[in-house]
Amino acid sequence: MLCPKVPQLFKQMLMVSGFDKYYQIARCFRDEDLRADRQPEFTQCDMELAFTPLEDMLSLNEELIRKVRNILRFLDIKGVELPNPFLRLTYAEAMNRYGSDRPDTRFDLELKDVSDIFSYSSFKVFTDALNNGGIIKVLCIPSGAKAFSNTALKKGDIVSEAIKSGAKGLPFLKIQEDGVPVLTSSLDPAKKELFLKRCEAGSGDLILFAVDPASSVNKTLDRLRLYVANMLGLVDHSKHSILWVTDFPMFEWNDSEQRLA
């Protein structure tokens, strides 16, 4: 059934009258602010299914995408290979591991939460942030100690990227052959070992810290993750990473308005 511009009421009438599926194909024009990842004009396939489990909806859309790909010969023209099934991440997993609800999984560099390791340390900057409801997450960059100078990390482009995201600064440490730097001196030997193990860090690696409320931390490390990956050539631009992100929250806290929105 093709029903252009069907109001919500008529969609619901179709559902209760026995139609298990409804769809419409519509030409759309955005009447909102333009963004780099938004097309001002596009064709949309809008579908509604009655009493459908999430997995059935995802599978149906995957098959639809594969069908469109075959019709348009994406595989021959663009070399796009679609996974079967698509990777699934919950919103919480995506934010925890990548700091973004649309993560670029063409490269590694996953974020690690180390809040528990520093919860009883004597490093006041970290403990104060934790006591105020913040978290501590890190981004470990393999062989990053030599790739990025202290100047770049303290006054250059790396710290500038962090500040652009709203961070007040950028704590970091470089893992040297002679041991763990001063930043972790407040940890006992067992906690130091746990810290390095969780970060999967070794000699020559660089670890970037973000300390703040979770939303700010994720925003900072997401930006740094993408920036560093492009600088180091870790992103395979010929590769496509297609996935589903599910279980989005109904509301999020708005700091400026001090309410759920």
ZIZI-V999676 format. One record per residue. NEAR is the number of other ideal C-beta (glycine too) atoms within 10 Angstrom. D_LAST is the distance of its C-alpha to the last C-alpha in Angstrom with 1 decimal. Layout:
# ZIZI-V999676
near:NEAR d_last:D_LAST
near:NEAR d_last:D_LAST
This chain:
# ZIZI-V999676
near:9 d_last:35.7
near:8 d_last:34.4
near:15 d_last:32.4
near:9 d_last:30.9
near:7 d_last:28.1
near:17 d_last:27.9
near:9 d_last:25.4
near:8 d_last:23.2
near:7 d_last:25.7
near:12 d_last:28.6
near:15 d_last:27.0
near:13 d_last:26.5
near:12 d_last:30.1
near:17 d_last:31.3
near:16 d_last:29.7
near:8 d_last:31.2
near:7 d_last:34.5
near:7 d_last:35.2
near:14 d_last:34.0
near:11 d_last:32.5
near:13 d_last:31.2
near:18 d_last:30.0
near:13 d_last:29.5
near:16 d_last:29.6
near:12 d_last:30.4
near:14 d_last:29.1
near:9 d_last:29.6
near:12 d_last:26.3
near:8 d_last:25.7
near:12 d_last:22.4
near:6 d_last:21.5
near:7 d_last:18.7
near:6 d_last:19.2
near:9 d_last:21.7
near:8 d_last:21.2
near:4 d_last:23.9
near:6 d_last:22.9
near:10 d_last:22.4
near:11 d_last:25.4
near:10 d_last:25.7
near:8 d_last:27.8
near:11 d_last:27.9
near:9 d_last:29.0
near:9 d_last:26.5
near:11 d_last:27.5
near:14 d_last:25.2
near:14 d_last:26.2
near:18 d_last:25.4
near:15 d_last:27.3
near:13 d_last:27.9
near:7 d_last:27.4
near:13 d_last:27.4
near:9 d_last:26.7
near:11 d_last:24.4
near:11 d_last:27.6
near:11 d_last:29.4
near:15 d_last:26.7
near:15 d_last:26.7
near:13 d_last:30.5
near:14 d_last:30.9
near:14 d_last:28.8
near:17 d_last:30.8
near:11 d_last:34.0
near:13 d_last:32.9
near:14 d_last:32.2
near:14 d_last:35.6
near:10 d_last:37.3
near:11 d_last:36.0
near:17 d_last:37.0
near:12 d_last:40.5
near:8 d_last:40.9
near:12 d_last:40.0
near:9 d_last:41.9
near:17 d_last:39.1
near:13 d_last:41.0
near:10 d_last:44.1
near:9 d_last:42.6
near:12 d_last:39.7
near:10 d_last:40.7
near:13 d_last:37.3
near:12 d_last:37.7
near:15 d_last:35.1
near:11 d_last:34.7
near:8 d_last:35.4
near:12 d_last:33.0
near:15 d_last:30.1
near:12 d_last:28.6
near:14 d_last:25.7
near:19 d_last:23.1
near:13 d_last:20.1
near:13 d_last:16.8
near:14 d_last:17.7
near:14 d_last:21.2
near:21 d_last:20.4
near:21 d_last:18.2
near:17 d_last:20.9
near:16 d_last:23.8
near:21 d_last:22.8
near:26 d_last:19.7
near:18 d_last:18.4
near:15 d_last:16.9
near:10 d_last:19.9
near:21 d_last:22.7
near:15 d_last:26.1
near:15 d_last:28.4
near:14 d_last:31.6
near:18 d_last:32.4
near:11 d_last:31.9
near:20 d_last:30.7
near:15 d_last:28.2
near:23 d_last:26.2
near:19 d_last:27.4
near:15 d_last:25.8
near:21 d_last:28.5
near:16 d_last:26.8
near:13 d_last:29.2
near:21 d_last:32.2
near:24 d_last:31.5
near:13 d_last:30.3
near:12 d_last:33.7
near:19 d_last:35.1
near:10 d_last:36.6
near:18 d_last:34.6
near:10 d_last:32.8
near:15 d_last:30.2
near:22 d_last:28.9
near:16 d_last:29.3
near:11 d_last:27.6
near:20 d_last:24.5
near:18 d_last:24.6
near:10 d_last:25.2
near:9 d_last:22.1
near:9 d_last:19.9
near:17 d_last:20.3
near:20 d_last:21.9
near:25 d_last:24.8
near:21 d_last:25.1
near:24 d_last:28.0
near:23 d_last:29.1
near:21 d_last:32.8
near:26 d_last:34.8
near:16 d_last:38.2
near:12 d_last:41.1
near:23 d_last:38.6
near:20 d_last:40.7
near:9 d_last:43.3
near:14 d_last:41.0
near:20 d_last:39.1
near:12 d_last:41.0
near:11 d_last:40.0
near:11 d_last:39.8
near:14 d_last:37.3
near:20 d_last:35.2
near:12 d_last:35.6
near:11 d_last:35.9
near:13 d_last:35.7
near:13 d_last:33.4
near:24 d_last:31.8
near:19 d_last:30.5
near:12 d_last:29.6
near:18 d_last:27.2
near:25 d_last:25.6
near:13 d_last:25.3
near:12 d_last:23.8
near:18 d_last:20.9
near:12 d_last:20.4
near:22 d_last:22.8
near:10 d_last:25.3
near:13 d_last:28.1
near:19 d_last:29.3
near:18 d_last:31.3
near:23 d_last:33.6
near:21 d_last:36.8
near:20 d_last:39.5
near:21 d_last:41.4
near:12 d_last:45.1
near:7 d_last:48.1
near:7 d_last:49.1
near:9 d_last:45.9
near:19 d_last:42.4
near:14 d_last:41.7
near:8 d_last:41.1
near:19 d_last:37.3
near:20 d_last:38.0
near:11 d_last:41.0
near:16 d_last:39.0
near:19 d_last:38.9
near:10 d_last:41.8
near:8 d_last:43.6
near:9 d_last:41.9
near:18 d_last:38.3
near:16 d_last:39.5
near:12 d_last:40.8
near:15 d_last:37.6
near:21 d_last:35.5
near:17 d_last:37.7
near:9 d_last:37.7
near:15 d_last:34.0
near:18 d_last:33.7
near:12 d_last:36.7
near:22 d_last:38.1
near:12 d_last:41.8
near:12 d_last:44.2
near:16 d_last:43.2
near:19 d_last:39.4
near:22 d_last:36.7
near:25 d_last:33.7
near:25 d_last:30.7
near:23 d_last:28.3
near:29 d_last:24.8
near:25 d_last:23.9
near:20 d_last:20.5
near:15 d_last:17.1
near:18 d_last:16.6
near:16 d_last:14.1
near:18 d_last:16.7
near:26 d_last:19.6
near:23 d_last:18.6
near:20 d_last:18.1
near:27 d_last:21.5
near:25 d_last:23.4
near:22 d_last:22.2
near:19 d_last:23.5
near:24 d_last:26.6
near:24 d_last:27.3
near:20 d_last:27.4
near:17 d_last:29.4
near:21 d_last:31.9
near:17 d_last:32.4
near:13 d_last:33.2
near:16 d_last:35.5
near:16 d_last:37.4
near:9 d_last:37.7
near:16 d_last:36.0
near:15 d_last:34.2
near:10 d_last:36.4
near:8 d_last:35.4
near:8 d_last:37.6
near:12 d_last:35.6
near:14 d_last:32.7
near:14 d_last:30.2
near:13 d_last:28.5
near:15 d_last:26.1
near:15 d_last:23.4
near:18 d_last:20.1
near:16 d_last:18.9
near:12 d_last:16.6
near:11 d_last:13.3
near:11 d_last:10.5
near:5 d_last:8.6
near:8 d_last:5.3
near:10 d_last:5.5
near:13 d_last:6.2
near:11 d_last:6.2
near:10 d_last:9.9
near:6 d_last:10.8
near:8 d_last:8.7
near:7 d_last:9.2
near:9 d_last:6.3
near:10 d_last:3.8
near:8 d_last:0.0
